[in-house]
Amino acid sequence: MRNCLIVDLGLAPYGATWDLQRRLVAARKAGVISDVLLLCEHPHVITLGRNGKREHLLASEHLLRQMNVEFCPTDRGGDITYHGPGQLVGYPILNLAEIRRDVVWYVRQLEEAMIRATAGFGIASARVAGKTGVWVAQSGAEEKLAAIGVHISRWVTSHGFAYNVATDLRYFDLIVPCGIPDKRATSLEKLLGHRVSVAEAAPRIAEAFGEVFGLAMQPATRTELEERLRAHEEPVATAIAS
């Protein structure tokens, strides 16, 4: 069983986290770090996938500024989505060449990890044919509990999943979530009918993630992660300068 570092970044700005992912991808391609799973929450931000439609952003720039919501186009797959406090976001940096070279399988495994974690809260969730993510049946309709949007370069993954724990669902009214106009988002808190924290959900997600990918999850701090990255980046920078 291979090791995977799991690093909790806490509440982290989207741009800084994306920069960290790029550094980790470079190090993983070079084979100087193990697989990594970053977990975090973001301040209010709406992100648009590389093939997403700008018209799925329903709010004006003025309204976004008033509500202190950032807008960020990205290079991930998928359409448009919202991240914010109370939502657990996961960014796996995995070398699929060492696991399984299959993008569809990878996405299904991300779904499976969240389905298993949700079951641990006593909630049945499932996939829906033709719609990526994790869904829950509510009053005859399907509501989305988790979204997925990934990027893969030379079989190394980045971006990942967003799992609604205690998310303020009103922010999804600013967009057409994932470009699907007739589906609404839901959260663990709404489904359970009582308060639940990201700190309660994170260990369940991490455990299920390790199970589905056959990885031994090893907790690490942000400082430890940075030390490993610098050990790779400093020799590279020196070589370029010389």
Legacy VTK file of the C-alpha trace (Angstrom):
# vtk DataFile Version 3.0
C-alpha trace
ASCII
DATASET POLYDATA
POINTS 242 float
0.000 0.000 0.000
1.447 3.356 -1.051
1.486 6.400 1.216
-0.561 9.546 0.687
0.008 12.676 2.721
-3.155 14.341 3.975
-2.799 18.033 4.736
-5.530 20.208 6.267
-5.076 23.793 5.064
-8.023 25.171 7.039
-9.655 28.253 5.507
-7.436 29.017 2.524
-7.760 31.527 -0.357
-8.574 29.870 -3.663
-5.712 31.424 -5.646
-3.048 30.489 -3.105
-4.344 26.926 -2.961
-4.277 26.663 -6.745
-0.642 27.859 -6.715
0.181 25.188 -4.130
-1.439 22.539 -6.316
0.733 23.553 -9.274
3.869 23.230 -7.158
2.758 19.821 -5.908
1.957 18.616 -9.427
5.472 19.553 -10.591
7.020 17.749 -7.634
4.810 14.682 -8.125
5.725 14.516 -11.829
9.386 14.624 -10.795
8.754 11.770 -8.386
10.161 13.635 -5.385
7.016 13.592 -3.253
4.335 11.006 -2.573
0.668 11.392 -3.425
-1.046 14.201 -1.489
-4.617 15.017 -0.516
-5.187 18.666 0.395
-8.329 19.421 2.404
-9.578 22.946 2.998
-12.411 25.431 3.045
-12.378 28.530 0.865
-13.633 32.067 1.385
-16.587 32.769 -0.926
-15.527 32.085 -4.523
-17.218 31.029 -7.762
-15.045 29.023 -10.150
-15.615 28.296 -13.816
-14.256 25.167 -15.518
-12.301 25.368 -18.735
-15.343 24.317 -20.800
-17.901 26.068 -18.599
-20.324 28.688 -19.840
-19.957 32.232 -18.540
-23.739 32.715 -18.840
-24.152 30.227 -15.989
-22.909 33.011 -13.719
-26.184 34.745 -12.857
-24.795 37.538 -10.677
-23.322 40.793 -11.931
-19.777 41.837 -11.059
-21.281 44.571 -8.867
-23.337 42.067 -6.875
-20.330 39.763 -6.450
-18.312 42.681 -5.070
-21.134 43.609 -2.704
-21.305 40.032 -1.425
-17.503 39.699 -1.268
-17.517 36.750 -3.684
-14.494 36.213 -5.925
-14.869 34.916 -9.492
-12.087 32.732 -10.877
-11.858 30.945 -14.254
-9.812 27.734 -13.917
-8.305 24.902 -15.945
-10.359 22.140 -14.294
-13.108 20.158 -15.966
-16.764 20.744 -15.240
-18.836 23.897 -15.458
-19.438 26.509 -12.755
-19.595 25.989 -9.014
-19.424 27.781 -5.685
-16.980 27.259 -2.802
-17.319 28.783 0.632
-17.071 28.272 4.377
-18.751 25.089 5.568
-17.845 23.227 2.384
-15.077 20.606 2.476
-12.907 20.905 -0.626
-10.431 18.166 -1.538
-7.528 18.450 -3.969
-5.884 15.070 -4.660
-2.431 15.215 -6.244
-2.152 11.594 -7.367
-0.008 9.878 -9.955
-2.596 7.738 -11.720
0.177 6.044 -13.697
0.961 4.220 -10.445
-2.694 3.457 -9.663
-4.797 3.124 -12.810
-4.637 5.113 -16.047
-8.351 5.697 -16.364
-9.898 9.153 -15.993
-13.509 7.961 -15.801
-12.562 5.387 -13.152
-10.790 8.110 -11.171
-13.889 10.328 -11.113
-16.108 7.377 -10.142
-13.728 6.605 -7.255
-13.948 10.186 -5.981
-17.725 9.783 -6.025
-17.446 6.448 -4.233
-15.348 7.940 -1.437
-17.972 10.600 -0.768
-20.854 8.128 -1.038
-19.185 5.953 1.619
-18.473 8.922 3.869
-22.083 10.101 3.547
-23.336 6.647 4.509
-21.379 7.037 7.724
-23.775 9.858 8.627
-26.770 7.599 7.953
-27.592 9.206 4.600
-28.008 7.272 1.364
-26.443 9.024 -1.617
-25.730 7.844 -5.133
-24.504 8.606 -8.622
-26.894 9.818 -11.314
-26.308 8.644 -14.878
-24.879 11.415 -17.025
-24.361 13.797 -14.087
-21.007 13.828 -12.303
-21.053 14.189 -8.517
-22.923 12.776 -5.540
-26.702 13.075 -5.321
-29.421 12.575 -2.715
-33.100 11.878 -3.447
-35.346 14.465 -1.784
-39.132 14.560 -2.264
-38.900 12.844 -5.620
-36.112 15.108 -6.862
-32.330 14.792 -6.943
-30.261 17.316 -5.005
-26.501 17.605 -5.357
-24.405 17.016 -2.254
-20.961 17.058 -3.870
-19.409 18.334 -7.087
-16.310 17.150 -8.948
-14.035 18.937 -11.409
-10.548 17.623 -12.154
-7.461 18.319 -14.225
-4.965 15.641 -15.260
-1.527 16.280 -16.747
0.797 13.371 -17.567
-1.478 11.290 -15.327
-0.961 13.551 -12.303
-4.239 14.885 -10.943
-5.200 18.287 -9.543
-8.381 20.149 -8.580
-10.897 17.658 -7.181
-14.152 17.661 -5.218
-16.392 19.925 -3.133
-18.558 18.325 -0.439
-21.320 20.427 1.120
-21.211 19.988 4.884
-22.609 23.176 6.400
-22.503 25.308 3.250
-24.722 28.385 3.000
-26.767 27.111 0.067
-28.111 30.574 -0.781
-24.840 31.324 -2.605
-25.703 28.703 -5.210
-28.476 31.060 -6.346
-25.717 33.186 -7.897
-25.026 30.497 -10.493
-26.557 27.627 -12.455
-24.785 24.971 -10.367
-22.616 22.777 -12.601
-24.615 24.103 -15.542
-27.699 22.022 -14.620
-30.657 24.447 -14.336
-33.254 22.139 -12.779
-31.140 20.721 -9.930
-30.460 22.257 -6.528
-27.608 21.831 -4.101
-28.014 20.352 -0.640
-25.778 19.861 2.405
-25.195 17.368 5.188
-26.518 19.906 7.669
-29.767 20.315 5.733
-30.195 16.563 5.294
-29.471 15.729 8.928
-31.498 18.594 10.349
-28.824 19.600 12.840
-25.448 21.316 12.925
-22.479 19.398 11.562
-18.949 20.694 11.100
-16.334 20.258 8.405
-14.079 18.839 11.132
-16.565 15.979 11.590
-16.751 15.188 7.882
-13.058 15.463 6.975
-11.836 12.271 8.715
-14.646 10.237 7.120
-13.787 11.564 3.672
-10.069 10.910 4.200
-10.680 7.354 5.393
-12.967 6.522 2.476
-10.530 8.160 0.037
-7.729 5.909 1.279
-9.958 2.859 0.983
-11.070 3.399 -2.598
-7.601 4.255 -3.901
-5.703 1.740 -1.766
-3.619 4.431 -0.072
-2.248 4.656 3.456
-3.248 8.144 4.596
-0.534 9.915 6.586
-1.360 13.239 8.298
1.122 16.053 7.671
1.189 19.754 8.481
1.392 22.560 5.940
4.894 23.309 7.280
6.033 19.720 6.686
4.598 19.830 3.184
6.406 23.093 2.417
9.689 21.624 3.667
9.329 18.687 1.277
8.518 21.000 -1.601
11.452 23.329 -0.900
13.814 20.360 -0.835
12.765 19.771 -4.459
12.369 23.368 -5.642
15.606 24.894 -4.340
17.958 22.593 -6.328
15.830 23.182 -9.438
15.991 26.964 -8.979
19.763 26.791 -8.460
20.230 24.729 -11.613
18.164 27.194 -13.654
20.090 30.185 -12.269
23.428 28.635 -13.091
LINES 1 243
242 0 1 2 3 4 5 6 7 8 9 10 11 12 13 14 15 16 17 18 19 20 21 22 23 24 25 26 27 28 29 30 31 32 33 34 35 36 37 38 39 40 41 42 43 44 45 46 47 48 49 50 51 52 53 54 55 56 57 58 59 60 61 62 63 64 65 66 67 68 69 70 71 72 73 74 75 76 77 78 79 80 81 82 83 84 85 86 87 88 89 90 91 92 93 94 95 96 97 98 99 100 101 102 103 104 105 106 107 108 109 110 111 112 113 114 115 116 117 118 119 120 121 122 123 124 125 126 127 128 129 130 131 132 133 134 135 136 137 138 139 140 141 142 143 144 145 146 147 148 149 150 151 152 153 154 155 156 157 158 159 160 161 162 163 164 165 166 167 168 169 170 171 172 173 174 175 176 177 178 179 180 181 182 183 184 185 186 187 188 189 190 191 192 193 194 195 196 197 198 199 200 201 202 203 204 205 206 207 208 209 210 211 212 213 214 215 216 217 218 219 220 221 222 223 224 225 226 227 228 229 230 231 232 233 234 235 236 237 238 239 240 241
